[in-house]
Structures are given as structure tokens and as C-alpha cells.
Amino acid sequence: MSDRRDKERAESRDRRSFPRPPLWLNLTLILIAIGLILYARHERRTINERYSALFTRNAEAPAEINRIRAELASMDVNEQKLKSELDTRMTVVESLKSKDFYLSLDTSKNKLLFHYGNDIIREVDMQIGAPQTLKGSQKTYTFVPLKGSFTVVDKKIGLSWRIPPWVYLLNGAPVPSEPPTIENGLGKYVIYLPNDYVIHSPPSPESPLKGPKPGSFMVPESDLVALWPRITAGSKVFIF
């Protein structure tokens, strides 16, 4: 009996030989566990929001893509032009997820569309300057159709425009040795795109330029006034 008690006391001492973890360690482990739970919830919420936005965009995109496919199917263009046209239009579809102001110019319908994200704020009739190759005595001026994705380079209001030689060549008139400078000669409101292409309001009556600049785009002055404050250098412009 005595031997049994001695054995039980020895086992009891062995069990007490393992110290209990300190309180600060227990608290630290609890705090870490709580932090991991909160982080997991945050990650799940973030993933849900991302997928929700993705599904929303995917719901919008097919209708737009189907419309683009239908329009492109009726276009008589070669493979390179078709690829360029498709790339530009798909860039417009991709931009639907943004919440920035931008312009899209539909050259098949002669429409300028002013967007905010996937909302069309304003739809404007526009005139497109016909492509031209004008040969002068010292220089040849070539204006080609503009298609693609661009950014606004600059914008001017009330510009005094020194009439370039190509305007006289366009009119079949002799080029003066000292061309005049005419206020609003290109238009009172001018949005500059790369390579000197522009979106402009109608030229002043005194200007020898009548109508849109070749290869460029002319819209009514009242419409340019309306969208003017929202279009700045760096604004996106999609032409298709």
C-alpha cells in the first residue's frame, strides 16, 4: 500500500513538472487568432466585391461586343483595318469600367459621344474632313483618316490662327507670300489630338477654311462649349 502511494506521489510530481504557459503568451495567441479571423473576413469581402464588379462588367460587355461584331461584319475593309477597328472598339468596351470623362467618335455614323464611365452624357453630330493630299510648290500635305485610341494633347479657345498654305491649296487658290492671321480661323474652340489632328468648332466667317479641317472633326460650337470644362490634356479619345 505504501509503495502504491509513493508511486502516485511520484506521478503527481511529474505532472506538475510541466509549467503552465504564462498569461501574456495566452493573450498573444488569442489576439493573433482574432487578427487572422478578421483578416480572412476582409479578404473574403474584397474578393466578393471584385467578382461582383467583374460579373457586372461581363453582363454589360456581351451586348456591346455583339453590336460591334454586327457592325464590323457589314464593313468592307481589309484584315489590317479590321484589326485596328476591332482593337479600338474593344478598348472602348474596356473603358466602360472607368469613371472618367472621355470621347468616342463614330466615323460611320458621324457622331461624337461624350462619356462618363459607361454612361453617354451627350451625343453630337459631327462633320469629318475628307482625306486629302495637297501638293504645293515646296511641300506636300497629306491628311489621312484618323482611327485608334488617343489622348488629348491640348485645347485652345479664341485662337488666332495663321492660315497655313494647305488651306489655299485646298481651295485651289494661290498661296500668298504672307498668309494672314485670323482670330478663330480654325474655330473658337479647338481640341488638339496627336499629329496636329483636331476636334474644332466651325471656323469664323473671315477664315478661308470652310468646314472641317481635312482628316479632322468639326462639331457645333454650342456642343463644344458644353463639354469643354470636362475635356483636358490627357483625356481619352477613341475614334472608330
MIKE-430950 format. One record per residue (C-alpha): residue in one letter; chain; x, y, z. Coordinates in Angstrom, 1 decimal. Layout:
// residues N
+--------+-------+--------+--------+--------+
: tormar : kolti :      x :      y :      z :
+--------+-------+--------+--------+--------+
:      a :     A :      X :      Y :      Z :
...
+--------+-------+--------+--------+--------+
***
This chain:
// residues 240
+--------+-------+--------+--------+--------+
: tormar : kolti :      x :      y :      z :
+--------+-------+--------+--------+--------+
:      m :     A :    0.0 :    0.0 :    0.0 :
:      s :     A :    2.8 :    2.3 :    0.9 :
:      d :     A :    4.5 :    1.5 :   -2.4 :
:      r :     A :    1.4 :    2.4 :   -4.3 :
:      r :     A :    1.1 :    5.8 :   -2.5 :
:      d :     A :    4.7 :    6.6 :   -3.2 :
:      k :     A :    4.2 :    5.8 :   -6.9 :
:      e :     A :    1.1 :    8.1 :   -7.1 :
:      r :     A :    3.1 :   10.9 :   -5.4 :
:      a :     A :    5.9 :   10.5 :   -7.9 :
:      e :     A :    3.5 :   10.7 :  -10.9 :
:      s :     A :    1.8 :   13.7 :   -9.4 :
:      r :     A :    5.2 :   15.5 :   -9.1 :
:      d :     A :    6.0 :   14.5 :  -12.7 :
:      r :     A :    2.7 :   16.1 :  -13.9 :
:      r :     A :    3.4 :   19.3 :  -12.1 :
:      s :     A :    6.9 :   19.5 :  -13.6 :
:      f :     A :    5.5 :   20.9 :  -16.9 :
:      p :     A :    4.9 :   24.7 :  -16.2 :
:      r :     A :    1.7 :   26.4 :  -17.3 :
:      p :     A :    2.2 :   28.9 :  -20.2 :
:      p :     A :    2.3 :   32.5 :  -19.0 :
:      l :     A :   -0.7 :   34.7 :  -19.2 :
:      w :     A :    0.9 :   37.1 :  -21.8 :
:      l :     A :    1.5 :   34.2 :  -24.2 :
:      n :     A :   -2.1 :   33.0 :  -24.0 :
:      l :     A :   -3.3 :   36.6 :  -24.6 :
:      t :     A :   -0.9 :   36.9 :  -27.6 :
:      l :     A :   -2.1 :   33.7 :  -29.2 :
:      i :     A :   -5.7 :   34.8 :  -28.7 :
:      l :     A :   -5.0 :   38.2 :  -30.3 :
:      i :     A :   -3.2 :   36.5 :  -33.2 :
:      a :     A :   -6.2 :   34.2 :  -33.8 :
:      i :     A :   -8.7 :   37.1 :  -33.7 :
:      g :     A :   -6.4 :   39.0 :  -36.2 :
:      l :     A :   -6.4 :   36.1 :  -38.6 :
:      i :     A :  -10.2 :   35.8 :  -38.4 :
:      l :     A :  -10.7 :   39.5 :  -39.1 :
:      y :     A :   -8.2 :   39.4 :  -42.0 :
:      a :     A :   -9.9 :   36.4 :  -43.5 :
:      r :     A :  -13.2 :   38.2 :  -43.4 :
:      h :     A :  -11.7 :   41.2 :  -45.0 :
:      e :     A :  -10.2 :   39.1 :  -47.8 :
:      r :     A :  -13.4 :   37.4 :  -48.4 :
:      r :     A :  -15.3 :   40.7 :  -48.6 :
:      t :     A :  -12.7 :   42.1 :  -51.0 :
:      i :     A :  -12.9 :   39.0 :  -53.3 :
:      n :     A :  -16.7 :   39.2 :  -53.3 :
:      e :     A :  -16.6 :   42.8 :  -54.3 :
:      r :     A :  -14.1 :   42.2 :  -57.1 :
:      y :     A :  -16.1 :   39.3 :  -58.5 :
:      s :     A :  -19.3 :   41.2 :  -58.2 :
:      a :     A :  -17.8 :   44.1 :  -60.3 :
:      l :     A :  -16.4 :   41.6 :  -62.8 :
:      f :     A :  -19.7 :   39.9 :  -63.2 :
:      t :     A :  -21.4 :   43.2 :  -63.7 :
:      r :     A :  -19.0 :   44.2 :  -66.4 :
:      n :     A :  -19.3 :   40.8 :  -68.1 :
:      a :     A :  -23.1 :   41.3 :  -68.1 :
:      e :     A :  -22.7 :   44.7 :  -69.9 :
:      a :     A :  -19.9 :   43.7 :  -72.2 :
:      p :     A :  -21.6 :   40.9 :  -74.4 :
:      a :     A :  -24.3 :   43.2 :  -75.7 :
:      e :     A :  -21.7 :   45.8 :  -76.7 :
:      i :     A :  -19.4 :   43.1 :  -78.2 :
:      n :     A :  -22.3 :   41.7 :  -80.2 :
:      r :     A :  -23.2 :   45.1 :  -81.5 :
:      i :     A :  -19.6 :   45.7 :  -82.6 :
:      r :     A :  -19.4 :   42.3 :  -84.3 :
:      a :     A :  -22.6 :   43.1 :  -86.2 :
:      e :     A :  -21.3 :   46.4 :  -87.4 :
:      l :     A :  -17.9 :   45.1 :  -88.4 :
:      a :     A :  -19.4 :   42.2 :  -90.3 :
:      s :     A :  -21.0 :   44.8 :  -92.7 :
:      m :     A :  -17.8 :   46.7 :  -93.2 :
:      d :     A :  -15.9 :   46.2 :  -96.4 :
:      v :     A :  -12.3 :   46.6 :  -95.0 :
:      n :     A :   -9.1 :   44.6 :  -95.3 :
:      e :     A :   -7.7 :   42.5 :  -92.5 :
:      q :     A :   -5.4 :   45.2 :  -91.1 :
:      k :     A :   -8.1 :   47.8 :  -91.0 :
:      l :     A :  -10.5 :   45.3 :  -89.5 :
:      k :     A :   -8.0 :   44.5 :  -86.7 :
:      s :     A :   -7.4 :   48.2 :  -86.0 :
:      e :     A :  -11.2 :   48.9 :  -85.9 :
:      l :     A :  -11.7 :   45.9 :  -83.5 :
:      d :     A :   -8.9 :   46.9 :  -81.2 :
:      t :     A :  -10.2 :   50.5 :  -80.9 :
:      r :     A :  -13.7 :   49.4 :  -80.2 :
:      m :     A :  -12.6 :   46.8 :  -77.7 :
:      t :     A :  -10.6 :   49.5 :  -75.9 :
:      v :     A :  -13.8 :   51.5 :  -75.6 :
:      v :     A :  -15.6 :   48.5 :  -74.1 :
:      e :     A :  -12.7 :   48.1 :  -71.6 :
:      s :     A :  -13.0 :   51.7 :  -70.7 :
:      l :     A :  -16.6 :   51.2 :  -69.6 :
:      k :     A :  -15.3 :   50.1 :  -66.2 :
:      s :     A :  -13.7 :   53.5 :  -65.6 :
:      k :     A :  -15.4 :   56.5 :  -64.2 :
:      d :     A :  -13.6 :   59.1 :  -66.2 :
:      f :     A :  -14.9 :   61.5 :  -68.9 :
:      y :     A :  -13.8 :   60.6 :  -72.4 :
:      l :     A :  -14.9 :   60.9 :  -76.1 :
:      s :     A :  -15.7 :   58.4 :  -78.7 :
:      l :     A :  -16.0 :   59.3 :  -82.3 :
:      d :     A :  -18.1 :   57.0 :  -84.5 :
:      t :     A :  -17.0 :   57.8 :  -88.1 :
:      s :     A :  -19.6 :   55.5 :  -89.6 :
:      k :     A :  -22.5 :   57.4 :  -88.0 :
:      n :     A :  -20.8 :   60.9 :  -87.9 :
:      k :     A :  -21.4 :   61.0 :  -84.1 :
:      l :     A :  -19.3 :   62.3 :  -81.3 :
:      l :     A :  -20.2 :   60.7 :  -77.9 :
:      f :     A :  -19.3 :   62.2 :  -74.6 :
:      h :     A :  -19.0 :   59.5 :  -71.9 :
:      y :     A :  -18.7 :   59.3 :  -68.2 :
:      g :     A :  -17.8 :   55.7 :  -67.5 :
:      n :     A :  -20.4 :   53.6 :  -69.2 :
:      d :     A :  -22.9 :   56.5 :  -69.4 :
:      i :     A :  -23.3 :   58.6 :  -72.5 :
:      i :     A :  -23.7 :   62.2 :  -71.3 :
:      r :     A :  -24.1 :   63.8 :  -74.7 :
:      e :     A :  -24.4 :   62.7 :  -78.4 :
:      v :     A :  -23.3 :   65.2 :  -81.0 :
:      d :     A :  -23.5 :   65.3 :  -84.8 :
:      m :     A :  -20.1 :   65.9 :  -86.4 :
:      q :     A :  -18.5 :   66.6 :  -89.8 :
:      i :     A :  -15.4 :   64.8 :  -90.8 :
:      g :     A :  -12.8 :   66.4 :  -93.1 :
:      a :     A :  -12.2 :   64.3 :  -96.2 :
:      p :     A :   -8.7 :   62.8 :  -96.5 :
:      q :     A :   -6.6 :   64.9 :  -98.8 :
:      t :     A :   -3.1 :   65.0 : -100.4 :
:      l :     A :   -2.3 :   68.6 : -101.4 :
:      k :     A :    0.8 :   69.3 : -103.4 :
:      g :     A :    2.4 :   72.7 : -103.0 :
:      s :     A :    5.5 :   74.1 : -104.7 :
:      q :     A :    7.7 :   73.3 : -101.7 :
:      k :     A :    5.7 :   70.8 :  -99.7 :
:      t :     A :    3.1 :   68.1 :  -99.9 :
:      y :     A :    0.4 :   67.9 :  -97.2 :
:      t :     A :   -1.2 :   64.6 :  -96.5 :
:      f :     A :   -4.3 :   64.1 :  -94.3 :
:      v :     A :   -5.3 :   60.5 :  -93.7 :
:      p :     A :   -8.4 :   59.1 :  -91.9 :
:      l :     A :   -7.7 :   59.0 :  -88.2 :
:      k :     A :   -8.6 :   55.8 :  -86.3 :
:      g :     A :   -7.5 :   54.4 :  -83.0 :
:      s :     A :   -7.1 :   55.3 :  -79.3 :
:      f :     A :   -5.6 :   58.7 :  -78.5 :
:      t :     A :   -5.2 :   61.3 :  -75.7 :
:      v :     A :   -5.9 :   65.0 :  -75.9 :
:      v :     A :   -2.7 :   66.9 :  -76.3 :
:      d :     A :   -4.0 :   70.4 :  -75.6 :
:      k :     A :   -7.1 :   72.7 :  -76.1 :
:      k :     A :   -7.3 :   76.3 :  -77.1 :
:      i :     A :  -10.1 :   78.9 :  -77.0 :
:      g :     A :  -10.1 :   82.1 :  -79.1 :
:      l :     A :   -7.1 :   81.1 :  -81.1 :
:      s :     A :   -5.5 :   83.5 :  -83.6 :
:      w :     A :   -4.7 :   81.2 :  -86.4 :
:      r :     A :   -2.0 :   81.9 :  -89.1 :
:      i :     A :   -3.5 :   80.4 :  -92.2 :
:      p :     A :   -1.3 :   77.6 :  -93.4 :
:      p :     A :   -0.5 :   77.1 :  -97.1 :
:      w :     A :   -2.6 :   73.9 :  -97.3 :
:      v :     A :   -5.8 :   75.9 :  -96.8 :
:      y :     A :   -5.2 :   77.8 : -100.1 :
:      l :     A :   -4.2 :   74.6 : -101.9 :
:      l :     A :   -7.5 :   73.1 : -100.6 :
:      n :     A :   -9.4 :   76.0 : -102.1 :
:      g :     A :   -7.4 :   75.9 : -105.4 :
:      a :     A :   -6.2 :   79.4 : -104.7 :
:      p :     A :   -2.6 :   80.8 : -104.9 :
:      v :     A :   -0.7 :   80.8 : -101.6 :
:      p :     A :    0.1 :   84.4 : -100.5 :
:      s :     A :    3.7 :   85.2 :  -99.6 :
:      e :     A :    2.4 :   86.5 :  -96.2 :
:      p :     A :   -0.6 :   84.5 :  -95.1 :
:      p :     A :   -2.9 :   86.4 :  -92.7 :
:      t :     A :   -3.6 :   85.6 :  -89.1 :
:      i :     A :   -7.3 :   85.3 :  -88.4 :
:      e :     A :   -8.9 :   85.1 :  -85.0 :
:      n :     A :  -10.8 :   81.8 :  -84.6 :
:      g :     A :   -9.7 :   80.9 :  -88.1 :
:      l :     A :   -9.7 :   77.2 :  -87.2 :
:      g :     A :  -12.6 :   77.7 :  -84.8 :
:      k :     A :  -13.2 :   79.3 :  -81.5 :
:      y :     A :  -12.8 :   76.0 :  -79.6 :
:      v :     A :  -10.1 :   73.6 :  -80.7 :
:      i :     A :   -9.1 :   70.3 :  -79.1 :
:      y :     A :   -5.7 :   69.1 :  -80.2 :
:      l :     A :   -5.0 :   65.4 :  -80.9 :
:      p :     A :   -1.6 :   63.9 :  -81.8 :
:      n :     A :    0.0 :   64.8 :  -85.2 :
:      d :     A :   -1.9 :   68.1 :  -85.4 :
:      y :     A :   -5.4 :   66.5 :  -85.9 :
:      v :     A :   -8.1 :   68.4 :  -84.1 :
:      i :     A :  -11.7 :   68.5 :  -83.0 :
:      h :     A :  -12.9 :   72.0 :  -83.6 :
:      s :     A :  -15.9 :   74.3 :  -83.8 :
:      p :     A :  -16.8 :   76.0 :  -87.2 :
:      p :     A :  -14.2 :   78.5 :  -88.4 :
:      s :     A :  -15.0 :   82.2 :  -88.3 :
:      p :     A :  -16.7 :   83.6 :  -91.5 :
:      e :     A :  -13.4 :   85.5 :  -92.2 :
:      s :     A :  -11.4 :   82.3 :  -92.4 :
:      p :     A :  -10.6 :   80.8 :  -95.8 :
:      l :     A :  -11.2 :   77.3 :  -94.2 :
:      k :     A :  -14.8 :   76.4 :  -94.8 :
:      g :     A :  -15.9 :   73.4 :  -92.9 :
:      p :     A :  -13.7 :   70.8 :  -91.1 :
:      k :     A :  -10.0 :   70.5 :  -91.4 :
:      p :     A :   -9.1 :   67.6 :  -93.7 :
:      g :     A :   -8.9 :   64.4 :  -91.6 :
:      s :     A :  -10.2 :   66.1 :  -88.5 :
:      f :     A :  -13.6 :   66.6 :  -86.9 :
:      m :     A :  -15.9 :   69.6 :  -86.7 :
:      v :     A :  -18.8 :   69.8 :  -84.2 :
:      p :     A :  -21.2 :   72.7 :  -83.4 :
:      e :     A :  -19.8 :   75.3 :  -81.1 :
:      s :     A :  -22.6 :   75.0 :  -78.6 :
:      d :     A :  -21.8 :   71.4 :  -78.1 :
:      l :     A :  -18.0 :   72.0 :  -77.6 :
:      v :     A :  -18.9 :   74.7 :  -75.1 :
:      a :     A :  -21.0 :   72.2 :  -73.1 :
:      l :     A :  -18.2 :   69.5 :  -72.8 :
:      w :     A :  -15.3 :   71.9 :  -72.8 :
:      p :     A :  -14.8 :   72.0 :  -68.9 :
:      r :     A :  -14.6 :   68.2 :  -68.7 :
:      i :     A :  -12.1 :   67.6 :  -71.5 :
:      t :     A :   -8.5 :   68.3 :  -70.6 :
:      a :     A :   -5.0 :   67.4 :  -71.7 :
:      g :     A :   -4.8 :   63.6 :  -71.2 :
:      s :     A :   -8.5 :   62.9 :  -71.7 :
:      k :     A :   -9.1 :   59.7 :  -73.7 :
:      v :     A :  -10.4 :   59.9 :  -77.3 :
:      f :     A :  -11.5 :   56.8 :  -79.2 :
:      i :     A :  -12.0 :   57.1 :  -82.9 :
:      f :     A :  -13.5 :   54.2 :  -84.9 :
+--------+-------+--------+--------+--------+
***
